[in-house]
Every structure is written in structure tokens, then in C-alpha cells.
Amino acid sequence: MLSTVRALSQLGGGGVDVIFICSWSSPEDIIAAEELKTLSTKFTSGGSVLHVVPVISRPSPGWSGRVGRVDQHFLLQNVPDISQRLVLLCGPSSFMEAMEQVLQHVGVQDHHILKEHFNF
């Protein structure tokens, strides 16, 4: 999904509103944190918006961001209009299966969910 955000940034965004929710086990697992900050600034200057929402399930001391798992409550709190959005979903199979059920419960239609599976 990071490559999609990069491409949108290079294309100028086109007035899109992107909420990029990233879920990791620990702060040490965060990939491309500085790049995401830079991309967020580029989006804003191009008339688009990129909200990066990192979520950590096992925070280390000093972590001040969001803690927990991405679930129905989290999505509705952070993306109240999620049922009206296109959702790009990426992760290991177990995460994808769980998230597809959550997305259906919050009203996202199947044809609005694009999926990219991977396994470690």
C-alpha cells in the first residue's frame, strides 16, 4: 500500500482524501515512518490529504500513539465515513480475513475492498 501512496503523491494526488491506517506489533516494526511524514506534507501541498494513523499492539515505553488493534470501533472512530470509501487492504491472510469481516460489519461493500495478500 505504501507504493500506492507514493504513486498518488507523484501524480499530485488529484484532490484525494487518504486515511492510511498502519498496524504493527511494536514501534520498532514501523516501516518508512519518515517517508510517510514526507508524503503527508507533499499530499497537503498538492491539494490532497494524507492522514497516517499508526496503531501499535504491543507498545514500548515512551510510545505516545494509538495502541490496540484495528477493529470495528477503531475504524468507526477514525474513519466515520468508511462505508463510503474505497478500502485497500494488505497483510497476512489471518489479518485480511478478520479485516474483511470487520469491514462488512461497518458497511463497506465487497466491491469497495481491494486486497493484496502476503505471507511471511
C-alpha positions, 0 to 999 in steps of 0.5 A: 500500500505504501507504493500506492501512496507514493504513486498518488503523491507523484501524480499530485494526488488529484484532490484525494482524501487518504486515511492510511491506517498502519498496524504493527506489533511494536514501534520498532516494526514501523516501516518508512515512518519518515517517508510517510511524514514526507508524503503527508506534507507533499499530499497537503501541498498538492491539494490532497490529504494524507492522514497516517494513523499508526496503531501499535499492539504491543507498545514500548515505553515512551510510545505516545500513539494509538495502541490496540488493534484495528477493529470495528470501533477503531475504524468507526472512530477514525474513519466515520465515513468508511462505508463510503470509501474505497478500502485497500487492504494488505497483510497476512491472510489471518489479518485480511480475513478478520479485516474483511469481516470487520469491514462488512460489519461497518458497511463497506461493500465487497466491491469497495475492498481491494486486497493484496495478500502476503505471507511471511 
